[in-house]
Amino acid sequence: MGSAKAQTHCNEKIKDKRKRLDELLKSGGQIDQGAFAKVKESQRMSDEGKMDQEEADGVKKRCRVVGFALQAEMNHFHERRAVDFKEMMQAYLKQQILFYQRIGKQLESTLNMYDNI
């Protein structure tokens, strides 16, 4: 019974971690949208003569860096989530194997009891 509690605890930790990662990815999308809004704004200001084109290009370059960094983070989180799911399923299946092995041993023991009758 203790192993079932351990498995449940492990599953809860993984679900919590996944929830936090999903929240980070959502906030990352907001960061990305904000960066693109800055690029549009700087380009508009450049077109209106309120900002040098060189400065607007710098904003665009920084936005690309933010986008690439965000994509790298998302890729990392996705890979980590896949690894966590794999580990969770492996632990679950190992516990299932142990559970059914115990049932098999109990059935063998019961069968052997009939030899003594």
HELIX and SHEET records of a PDB file:
HELIX    1   1 GLY A    2  ASP A   47  1                                  46    
HELIX    2   2 GLN A   53  ASP A  115  1                                  63    
END                                                                             
